Every structure is written in structure tokens, then in C-alpha cells.
């Protein structure tokens, strides 16, 4: 294990992933490794000034490997199987620099981060390709002005791969889609037609302001929802509330296992390798203003735009 590093879809998918986040909530910080945060003048049109600001990165499935560059770095084949989204190059040897040099499946080409979850098996057979993955960056009811971008190179894990039973408030939840009568669950439910399984991984939203990683890949982060919606003194930096939502083409949870074990071992990993200039701008223009920007996408000239009309100018 490496020592921690230090720094100075389908139409119903979006609402149900946000509901997964809500259910789990109920149950001057450096933007670059050097400590320099770029200021960008941004034109944008506000469509919502509530404390529910967000932007969404849509990132289809990329590839599958028995690798984990956070938990088992430099050890190819040493992990259980993972499904990787966004960055096309993520593997056991991935670093911030290698991810930044890689390509991405995301509609917003500035999102070259790595996101991954354990492979889902149905009747013991790996599901070929998840339907969709969407990644939500949200204010989640906190003071929008306090949210800071994830620092470049931040790594974190949510959920528990080694769980021996369902763990409440663990960062992972299952559901069946928008409008489904099936309640959210810590284990995979059986979804009635026409609904299919969805997994939501809710990452911690408070950073200690110092470490890019920690030995357990969790201790440098904390959940504000465990402290009344504010960050604790030992993790004082509010960062985006990150929800990784994945939709699968199967419906019977009793037939589902994960490469890590039963469905209650669901977990997710995040390795921040965004174009930091664009991430900083999206946080400033969407989250800090409480603006519901919607889905990010790439437009002419290399700019990134959201449904609200918010635009990050080309570099």
C-alpha cells in the first residue's frame, strides 16, 4: 500500500439518482497541486438561484479490469473486477498525470477523472455493459458560496467492499428508477417491469484540506450529513456532493452479486483528474451561485456548456 500523498441515460435516470442522494442524506482552497487556483471570467445565465445548484457529467462505460489504482496501486490483476467510467486509460498504474493525458467517454471532454465500481453479476455472469452512468456534482442543501472544487489528484472511496452485512449511511444505495413503488435499499431490490436496477454511490463532501488520499482512502474525507449538514472542524473544506449513479439492464436483485461479494458490498472510487480550470469554473458558475446547470457537454472551440447556458470559454 502506498503512503498517503500530501498537497499545500434513460429519461427517468436523472431524477431517481437525485432521489438516491436525498435518501442517503436523510438516513481560498487549492485547486491545483501547486496551490494556485486559476480565476476565469465566465458568462452564464441563471435559471435557478436555490441552494440546489448542480452540474452533471454523463460518462458511459469505458472498460473492465481487475485493477484498482487507489486501493491496490501498481498491482495489476490484484483487485476484484471493476467497471470503469469516464477516463479510458484507468488501470493499476494510473496517476494524475496519466489520467490527464488520457481520453474520456464523458460528453464533457474536460472530465478525464476516473470513476469505478465493482462489476455486477447476474446469475453469476458479468453484465456486459451498464445502461448508463451519470455523475452529479451538487450543493445538496449547504451554503453554495462555501463549496470549493475538488483539488487536483484527490482520491477517495465510498462504501465498503469488505462489508459482512448491510451498513446504513455507508454511501451506497440501490433503487429501481423514477416512479418505481420500490423503496431505496442497502441491498439490490427486485424491480417490477419496466424498471431496472440503479446503484447510487454518494461520496463524502468535506475534505481535511491537506491530504489527497489517506491509508484507508476515507479518513481525509467526511460526510456533512453526519454533522448536521456542515463540515466538521477536522474536515473544514466543503467540496461538491458527488453522486455516481449507474443504471443496469437487469431487474431481479435476488440474482445479483458483485465482484466484491453480495450487493451490500457496493462501493465506488473517484480519482479527480478533471481539467482543473474547467472544474473550478463549473463549481464557481453553478454550485457557488446555486444554479441548476444540468448536464455538461462539449461544444465548438473546446468550451464546456450546460443546459443553463453557462459557458466555460476555451483556454
Phi and psi in degrees as a GROMACS rama.xvg file:
@    title "Ramachandran Plot"
@    xaxis  label "Phi"
@    yaxis  label "Psi"
@TYPE xy
-74.9648  148.148  UNK-2
-67.3127  152.221  UNK-3
-64.0723  147.866  UNK-4
-93.3024  156.395  UNK-5
-124.405  154.514  UNK-6
-140.413  143.351  UNK-7
-65.7853  154.645  UNK-10
-55.8172  -37.0832  UNK-11
-79.5783  -4.43652  UNK-12
-71.6413  -44.2646  UNK-13
-60.9435  -51.585  UNK-14
-62.2244  -36.0978  UNK-15
-72.2462  -32.8598  UNK-16
-66.3602  -38.1874  UNK-17
-65.8676  -38.3074  UNK-18
-63.1568  -38.4158  UNK-19
-57.0614  -41.1864  UNK-20
-63.7628  -45.1548  UNK-21
-62.4059  -42.5459  UNK-22
-63.0446  -41.9183  UNK-23
-69.1309  -30.9171  UNK-24
-69.2969  -39.722  UNK-25
-67.2378  -57.9115  UNK-26
-80.6185  149.986  UNK-29
-62.0748  133.997  UNK-30
-103.452  -8.68118  UNK-31
-136.889  161.548  UNK-32
-58.7454  -27.3319  UNK-33
-80.7558  -8.644  UNK-34
91.7618  -0.732187  UNK-35
-93.8892  128.828  UNK-36
-110.7  121.148  UNK-37
-75.1483  135.485  UNK-38
-100.102  129.324  UNK-39
-125.934  129.031  UNK-40
-75.7111  126.797  UNK-41
-128.455  126.203  UNK-42
-87.0377  136.14  UNK-43
-157.198  159.656  UNK-44
-112.23  123.151  UNK-45
-77.8379  132.435  UNK-46
-118.685  -7.20232  UNK-47
-162.314  126.316  UNK-48
-114.587  26.8673  UNK-49
-79.7237  167.568  UNK-50
-76.457  26.4121  UNK-51
-112.337  31.6459  UNK-52
-56.952  147.191  UNK-53
-159.582  163.827  UNK-54
-143.179  156.008  UNK-55
-127.421  131.055  UNK-56
-108.446  117.476  UNK-57
-93.4459  118.155  UNK-58
-136.043  99.2927  UNK-59
-61.715  164.632  UNK-60
-52.5125  138.094  UNK-61
-107.11  -60.3117  UNK-62
-162.709  174.207  UNK-63
-131.175  131.932  UNK-64
-150.437  153.96  UNK-65
-86.1016  51.6484  UNK-66
-125.516  157.895  UNK-67
-154.635  98.2461  UNK-68
-70.039  -8.96164  UNK-69
-93.6252  -54.0355  UNK-70
-81.2763  -36.0075  UNK-71
-131.691  63.6989  UNK-72
-65.9909  145.63  UNK-73
66.4616  15.8151  UNK-74
-125.551  76.4266  UNK-75
-62.4888  135.498  UNK-76
81.1767  0.240013  UNK-77
-88.1428  -8.99959  UNK-78
-103.217  165.794  UNK-79
-67.8722  164.997  UNK-80
-65.431  138.722  UNK-81
-125.476  148.113  UNK-82
-100.569  124.46  UNK-83
-104.337  139.807  UNK-84
-123.574  156.472  UNK-85
76.0528  -102.288  UNK-86
-63.1746  129.24  UNK-87
-80.0354  -8.34778  UNK-88
-107.816  -1.34493  UNK-89
-58.6783  126.801  UNK-90
-156.268  -173.155  UNK-91
-61.024  -22.3006  UNK-92
-98.9752  6.1342  UNK-93
-63.2648  139.75  UNK-94
-129.271  172.509  UNK-95
-57.0093  -44.2342  UNK-96
-65.0458  -41.3408  UNK-97
-69.0961  -37.0215  UNK-98
-67.499  -41.0597  UNK-99
-62.0652  -30.6192  UNK-100
-82.3711  -9.5901  UNK-101
-85.6667  172.974  UNK-102
-97.4182  174.278  UNK-103
-139.971  153.883  UNK-104
-86.6931  -8.64153  UNK-105
-69.5709  149.06  UNK-106
-64.001  -35.7314  UNK-107
-88.0202  104.644  UNK-108
-67.6392  -12.154  UNK-109
-72.9082  -16.1811  UNK-110
-89.4702  88.7185  UNK-111
-104.335  22.1911  UNK-112
-67.0298  164.934  UNK-113
-107.354  131.497  UNK-114
-130.352  134.728  UNK-115
-152.836  154.803  UNK-116
-139.319  162.711  UNK-117
-65.098  148.454  UNK-118
-65.6679  137.746  UNK-119
-93.764  134.258  UNK-120
-113.712  139.812  UNK-121
-122.521  115.789  UNK-122
55.0164  36.3585  UNK-123
81.3799  2.15853  UNK-124
-112.073  130.417  UNK-125
-61.2578  130.935  UNK-126
-64.9145  126.394  UNK-127
-57.0293  -52.9606  UNK-128
-149.092  126.342  UNK-129
-59.3989  148.461  UNK-130
-57.3595  -49.4086  UNK-131
-161.461  157.404  UNK-132
-138.009  130.455  UNK-133
-130.067  140.861  UNK-134
-117.991  119.697  UNK-135
-102.548  127.793  UNK-136
-109.334  113.94  UNK-137
-133.163  155.205  UNK-138
-73.8493  -43.2365  UNK-139
60.319  46.7315  UNK-140
83.0976  -3.34365  UNK-141
-85.1791  177.473  UNK-142
-68.7699  112.636  UNK-143
-57.0019  -36.1142  UNK-144
-67.2178  -16.8979  UNK-145
-89.5963  -12.5075  UNK-146
-69.7443  133.372  UNK-147
-116.88  151.342  UNK-148
-64.6052  152.749  UNK-149
-58.6179  138.305  UNK-150
-69.1418  149.596  UNK-151
-58.4183  129.846  UNK-152
87.5506  2.70201  UNK-153
-61.3548  138.544  UNK-154
-124.928  140.969  UNK-155
-159.291  159.409  UNK-156
-128.072  140.522  UNK-157
-124.936  149.43  UNK-158
84.274  175.58  UNK-159
-133.915  107.997  UNK-160
-66.6686  -24.6224  UNK-161
-99.3639  12.6437  UNK-162
-57.6136  141.38  UNK-163
-103.949  3.71146  UNK-164
-175.103  170.872  UNK-165
-59.2928  135.782  UNK-166
-119.923  111.787  UNK-167
-62.9761  151.303  UNK-168
52.9233  41.2166  UNK-169
-100.906  -4.26529  UNK-170
98.9079  -3.52484  UNK-171
-127.495  138.066  UNK-172
-149.157  150.485  UNK-173
-114.472  149.756  UNK-174
-151.302  -173.862  UNK-175
-123.541  -1.94591  UNK-176
114.133  162.393  UNK-177
-58.9528  130.04  UNK-178
86.7775  -5.98768  UNK-179
-68.6051  142.161  UNK-180
-79.864  -5.09612  UNK-181
-83.0493  125.826  UNK-182
-70.4162  160.509  UNK-183
-67.6596  153.172  UNK-184
-147.91  155.849  UNK-185
-80.8404  -11.0752  UNK-186
-125.732  159.986  UNK-187
-66.3231  120.559  UNK-188
-83.4257  173.81  UNK-189
-97.7294  123.315  UNK-190
-98.0998  130.53  UNK-191
-73.2905  151.224  UNK-192
-59.5785  141.511  UNK-193
-97.4169  19.1154  UNK-194
-81.5875  154.415  UNK-195
-132.229  166.469  UNK-196
-67.3426  142.6  UNK-197
-133.23  140.553  UNK-198
-115.516  131.033  UNK-199
-117.37  125.862  UNK-200
-111.279  115.462  UNK-201
-101.821  115.381  UNK-202
-88.1789  155.962  UNK-203
-59.095  150.008  UNK-204
-122.09  20.0904  UNK-205
-132.056  133.125  UNK-206
-114.47  149.66  UNK-207
-76.8535  -7.47357  UNK-208
81.2179  2.40331  UNK-209
-127.623  -51.7188  UNK-210
-96.9862  136.789  UNK-211
-81.1961  -19.1603  UNK-212
-157.169  172.469  UNK-213
-144.694  168.991  UNK-214
-60.0338  -35.4885  UNK-215
-97.2526  2.31955  UNK-216
65.1948  16.3911  UNK-217
-132.895  -31.5988  UNK-218
-65.5365  -21.2779  UNK-219
-81.1472  -3.17668  UNK-220
-124.557  162.47  UNK-221
-152.006  160.38  UNK-222
-97.1409  123.648  UNK-223
-63.7035  -29.9183  UNK-224
-65.6676  -15.7378  UNK-225
-85.4634  -5.53321  UNK-226
-130.342  37.9866  UNK-227
70.2322  24.2056  UNK-228
86.4677  9.20423  UNK-229
-126.463  156.566  UNK-230
-79.0456  138.272  UNK-231
-71.2671  163.317  UNK-232
-61.1981  -31.3439  UNK-233
-85.8882  -4.67433  UNK-234
-138.317  69.2505  UNK-235
-81.6432  -5.83375  UNK-236
-99.651  111.152  UNK-237
-71.9997  128.465  UNK-238
-121.019  169.136  UNK-239
-55.4231  141.405  UNK-240
-76.7405  108.041  UNK-241
-100.07  122.977  UNK-242
-122.002  119.799  UNK-243
-95.7127  112.587  UNK-244
-110.119  127.48  UNK-245
-127.193  131.624  UNK-246
-109.036  133.424  UNK-247
-113.899  153.464  UNK-248
-88.0351  34.2739  UNK-249
-134.611  161.159  UNK-250
-130.161  -21.5112  UNK-251
-94.1465  101.938  UNK-252
-64.3405  -22.3976  UNK-253
-69.5324  -14.8018  UNK-254
-103.745  7.74439  UNK-255
-101.848  134.11  UNK-256
-133.22  168.561  UNK-257
-118.136  162.316  UNK-258
-62.2128  -20.6038  UNK-259
-90.0331  -10.09  UNK-260
135.904  -148.589  UNK-261
-61.176  168.264  UNK-262
-63.0818  -21.9462  UNK-263
-75.2855  -2.50028  UNK-264
-90.8269  12.5917  UNK-265
-56.6484  139.23  UNK-266
-158.56  167.372  UNK-267
-146.425  155.322  UNK-268
-123.158  145.688  UNK-269
-134.162  130.235  UNK-270
-126.556  107.308  UNK-271
-73.1805  113.605  UNK-272
-136.683  30.0152  UNK-273
-56.4678  157.188  UNK-274
-61.8829  107.336  UNK-275
-62.0618  -31.7125  UNK-276
-60.2618  -42.7622  UNK-277
-71.7506  -42.575  UNK-278
-60.4489  -45.5216  UNK-279
-57.2231  -42.4133  UNK-280
-68.0672  -39.307  UNK-281
-66.7781  -39.9308  UNK-282
-63.389  -44.4981  UNK-283
-66.3325  -42.6886  UNK-284
-84.4183  -23.656  UNK-285
-110.521  -56.3312  UNK-286
-75.5112  -48.4991  UNK-287
-64.5255  -23.4928  UNK-288
-96.5663  -1.38188  UNK-289
66.8663  30.6165  UNK-290
-94.6072  130.826  UNK-291
-84.1522  94.1065  UNK-292
-82.5613  -31.884  UNK-293
85.9468  -149.944  UNK-294
-80.1929  129.811  UNK-295
-82.1075  145.53  UNK-296
-151.626  163.075  UNK-297
-92.0094  136.075  UNK-298
-123.86  -179.997  UNK-299
-54.4423  144.209  UNK-300
83.0564  4.61611  UNK-301
84.7357  5.03379  UNK-302
-74.8333  161.202  UNK-303
-114.964  131.516  UNK-304
-127.579  151.685  UNK-305
-117.123  174.072  UNK-306
-61.545  -21.6149  UNK-307
-77.5269  -12.4775  UNK-308
98.2289  -0.0719082  UNK-309
-65.0636  133.135  UNK-310
-130.861  132.978  UNK-311
-97.079  116.58  UNK-312
-63.4057  153  UNK-313
-60.4739  149.747  UNK-314
